[in-house]
Amino acid sequence: MEITDISVTKVSTESWGEFVEFPLVTVMSKFEEYNNAEGDNPQARRKWMGPVGDVVVEVETDAGITGVGHGNWATGAIATIVEETLSKLVVGEDPRQRERLWDMMYRATIPFGRKGAAIEAISAVDLALWDIVGKEADKPVYELLGGPVQDEIPAYASNLHPVDLDTLEREALEYAEEGFDAMKLRFQHGPEAGREGMKKNEEIVKTVRDAVGHDIAIAGDAYMGWTVRYAKKMLGRLEKYDMEWVEEPVIPDDLDGYAEVRASSDVPISGGEHEFTRWGYKEMLEKEAVDILQPDVHRMGGLTELLRVDAMASARDVPIIPHSGTNPHLHFIAASANSPMAEYFPIPEWYKEQQGEKESTYADAIYQHPPNAEGGVIPLPEGVGLSAELNREALEHFAVE
């Protein structure tokens, strides 16, 4: 079998719905014009997140099999790298030689890669190659990874944006009633909001904990918006709420800061959504920066690289809970004894009511069969390959030049 062509489609963040506009702390919150903590600047995140959110890559073969993968976020950079560099390397090659092709793509992009857009581009191509071999074998990819280690995948409900405390309480109760044993909230403030912001962050956690009781695991996401000093103070206030983890307290390059924050508190620390390749995760593990790794297979190097990271992490008893619950992540979790659960983005009832007759789209709009959790668990992905059948109508609707 031989690769004959590669095509790319850039997809707008509009496919992610309006959740990117909700108030929360982010890595950009220190700049007033990008701070939407009070919900008074809903376009703040779109100013630096868009206009492109994903790049879908389709790899065609002479066997009539086409593999699909996607990378995010690096706007047009992913498409340019795939079209101008990676396509020249892999067209004419055997898609089953994934290790060889990954190494070729990585080495060829070192002068402008190693992290960021180049690795995100490699991720998309690598996922498409895995999709091809699964389709050729007429099996789901998790079967090629050794078979499932569980019959269904536990999921945590990952939304809980702090629109207001009453809505937050209602949403938390909704997820508990739906059978989720774990959920993740978003913090609203960082250092720029001072002590009052700390108080509001604590109120968010207290609201959710009081709503669901102590039998439900609660995590929180700071999205790189805190400093080491602020994080240590904030965690001191949060320890009494028995949190499952606090995610990305500081920027990903400050691994010493991560380790300092982790050592300062009994609250577990997670991160890795914005890290790249086995070398980046190796440093995270060696510095004992996190209790939980959260790689994103669409960014960090694809499934080929995620398997390497999983081996390193499991040797250190550090679990992997991937960022986002896309089908490629579910195939990995299904076959990994070191990955206990998946992230899942339910659309809350209050948001559906707010939308009314307006069509709501969110995250998985470009795929035919997005994951669907019931009773707090997700069935094993159906179909062969990576279960990445595209919704052509949605893809065309959200595509950008």
N, C-alpha and C positions, 0 to 999 in steps of 0.2 A: 504494500500500500504506500502511496506517495501523496504528499501535500501538493495541491495544484494551485490554491489561491487563498488569500486572506482578505476579508473585508471588515470594515469598522463602521459603527454607527454611534454617534455621540447623543446622549440622552440627557434632557434637562432635569434639574432638580425638582421641577414641577411634578415629576412622577413620584416624588417622595411625599406629596401632600403638603399641608400647611403646618405640619408639626415643627418644621425648622424655624418658624416664625414665633414660637411661643417663648415666654420669658424664662431664661435660665442663664447661669454663669457659663462663660466659654473662655477659651484661650485669648479671645479678643476683647474681653470685658473691660480691660484696663483703659481702653480708648473710648472716650465718651460717645463718639459717633457710632460705635459698634456695640454699645451696651444696651441690651434690651431687657434688663433684669426686672424692670417695672412694667413691661409689656407695652410701652409707649412708642416703641420703634420697631414694629414687626418685620420690616425689611432688612434689619441690621445684619442678620446672618446671611441672607441671600446676597448681600453686597460682597461678601468674601468667599462664599461657598459656591457661587454659580459663575456663569449660567449653566455649565455642564456638570452633571453629577455622576454619570456612569458612562463608560464606553464599552459597548457590546462588540465582541470580536467573534467572527465566524470563520472557522478554518475548514476549507473544502478539500476533499481527497478524490483520487481517481477511482475509488471504490464506491463513490456515490454517498459517502458518509460525511456529514458536516457536523463539526463540534462547535459548541457555543460556550463562551466564557465572558466575564466582564470584569473590568477594573474600575476603581474610582480613587480619587476625585480629580485628578490633575488636568481638568478641562481638556483642551485640545492637545496637550502634550502627549498623552497616552496614544491618541490616534496617530500623531506624527511619528512617534517612535516605532509603533507597529508598522506603519506604512513605509517609512523610510529606512528602517534598520532591521527590525525583527523579521519582516516578510522576506527579505533577501536571504536571511540565514536559514529559514525553515521551509520555504517553498522548494519542492524537489526532494525533501527529506522524508523519512519514514516516521509518521506520528507516534508510533509505538516506542520509539527510542527517546522517551521523555527525559531520562537522566542526562543523556548526551545533549539533547537540545536545550535543556535548562542551563547547563554549563556553558554552552556556546552563547546563548543569549546574555547570560550574566557577564561573561568575560568581554563580549563585544561592546557592552554598554558601560563598562567600568569608567571610561573617561568622563562620562556625563551622568553616571548612575550611582549604583551601590545602595542608594535609598531613594525614596520618593517616586517620581513619575516613571522612571525607567523600570523599577521593580514592579510597579503597578501594571505596566504594560506586559511585562513578562508573566505576571500573575494571570492576566486575562488569556494569554496564549496557552499557558500551561493548563489552565482549566479546560480550555477547548480540546486540548490533546487528551486529557483524561476522559472527557465526554466521548471522544471518538473511540477510544479503546473499549469503553463500556458498551457503546453501541455495536461495535464489531463483535464483541463477545456475547451480545444480547443479554447483558446482565447489568444490574445497578452497580455503580462504582464501589459501594460499600462491600459488595461481594468480592470484588477484586482486592480489597484491602484486608481480607481475612474473614469476612463475614460479620454479621451483627453481633454485638456483645449484649444487646438488650432488644426486647420486642417492640418497645416504643421509647420515645425520647422525652424525658422530663424537660419542662420549659419554665422559664420565669417570665412574668409579664413585665415588659420594659416600656413603660410610658410615664405615667404619673408626673406630668408637667405641672409646675406650681402656678396654675392660672389663678386660683384662689383656694383658700383652705377648705371651704365647703365642697367645692368641686373635687378637690384632691381626696377628701374623705370618701365621698361617694364613689369615686373611681377605684380606690383601694378596696372598698367593700365589694364592689362589683367583681374584681378579680378573685378575691377570696371565695366568693360565692360560686364562681365559675370553676373552682377547683385548683387554682394556682397555689402552690406551696411556697412560692418565692416571687418577689416583685422588686423592681428598681425604680427609684424616684430620681428626680433631677434637683440639684441645689440651685438656688436662685441668685446667690450673691458670692462675691469674692472680696479681696482686701479693700477694694475701692469703696465698699459700702460700710466699712468699719464695724464697730460693735453691734450697731443696729442690724447690719446684714447678718452677722453671726446669729443674733437672736432669731431672725426670720428663717435662717437655714435650720436652726434647731426646731422651730415650730413646725416646719415641713415634716421633719422626721417624726416628731412627737405626734403629729396629726395622723400619720400613716400607722405608727405603732399602736396608738390608742384605738384606731379603727379596726385593725385586724388581729390584735392580741399578740401574744408571744409565741404562738405556734407557727407563725408565718415568717419566713426569712425576708429581711429587708436589706437591700443594697442601695447605694447612692452614688451618683455620677457628678464629679466636679469638672469634667471636661477640660482639664489642664488649666483651669482658671484660678487656682490658688498658688500661693508661694509656700515655701517650706515653713516659715514662721507661722503663717496664717493656718496652714493645714494642721500643724501640731496643736494650736489653740482650739481649732474647730473639732478635732478628734477628741480632745479632752472633754468637750461639751457633749459629744455624741456617744461616748463609751457606755453610758447607762441604758442606751436603747438597743444594745445587743445586735449591732448591724453585722450582716454577712460579709460585706466588704464596702470600702469606699474606693471609687474608680478614678484613675487619672488625676490625683491631687495636684500634680505639678507638670511642667512641660516634659516631654519624653526624653529630651537630651540630658536632663538633670538626674541622672541615675544615683549619684551620691545623695541628692536631695530626697529621692524616693526612699533610699535605704534609711536615711535619717528619720523621715516621717514614719516609716514602718516600725523602726526600733522604738519610737516614742509612745506607741499605743498598742493596746490589745485588739483594736479594730483591724481586721485584715485589709491589706492594700492590694488592689489589682491594677493592671495596666498592660499595654502592649498593642492596643488598637492602632497606634501610630508608630510602630516599630517595623523593621524590615530585615528579612533574611535570617539565617541561622546565626550569623555573627552578631547581629543586634540582640537577639534573644539570649545568646550565650553570655553576653556581657550583663544583661539583666539578671540572669540566674547566678552568675559568679559574684555579683555585688549584693545578692540577696535583696533585690529591690522590691520584689512583690511576693505576695502569697498565692496569687492567681494570675496566670497569663491569659491575655485576651487578644490573640492575633486575629487579623482579618485576612482570610484566604484570598480576597480580591485585591489586597494591597501588598501583603508581606512576601509574596513570591509564589503564590499558587499552592496547590495541593502537594506537589512534589516537595516543596520546602516546608510546608506545615508538618508533614510526616517526620522530617528531620528534627524539627523543633519539639514535636511531641515526644520523640525518643529522649532528647536531652531533659525535657521537663519531667517526664515520668521517672527518670533515673534519680531526680532530686525530690520526688514526691510533691511536685508543684502541678496542680491540676490545670487543664486548659478549658476555658469556657469562651469560645470564640465570640468576637464581636459580630452581631447581627445573626439572624437565623435563616440565612438563605439556604437553598437546597444543597449547594456544595458543602457548606458547613455541616448540614445534617448528615450527609454521607460520611464525613469524617467522624462526627460524634458517634454515629451508629457503630462504627468499627473500632473505636478507641476506648480502652478500659481506663484511660486517664482523663476522659472528658465527661463530666457528670451531667451536664445539662446544656440546653440551647437558649439563646436569647430569642424572645418572641415579641412582636409589636402588635398587640391587639388594638383595634380602633375603639376607643371608649364610647359608651352610649351617649354621653353628653355631647361628644363631637358629632356623632351621627345626627342627633337632634338639632344641633346648631347648623349643620349642613342642609337639613330639610330635603328638598327635592334635588338639590345640587349633587352631582355625582362626586363621590369622594374616591380619591386614589391614594395609595400609600405603598411606597417601597418596592413591592413586588409586581407592580402593574405591568411590567414588560414581559413577564413570564405567564404561561398558560395556567400552571398549577402551583401557585404559591403555597407554602406550608400553612397548615391550619390546625391550631391547637384546640383540643376538646378535653375538658376535665384536667387541664394543666399538663397535658402530654401531647406530643406530636407523633403521628404514625410514621413509620419508616418511609422514606421517599419512594414513590411509585415510578415505574418506568425504567428504561435502561439508561446507561450513561449517568450523567449528573442531574437528571430530571429537569433539563434546562430547555424545554420546549418554549420557543418564543411566542408571545402574543403579538403577531405582526401588526394588527390594527393599533394597539397601544404603542408599539415601537415607532410606528410611523407618526403617530400623534405627538409623541414626546421628543422625536428626533430634532436635532438642531444642526445647522450648518457649521 
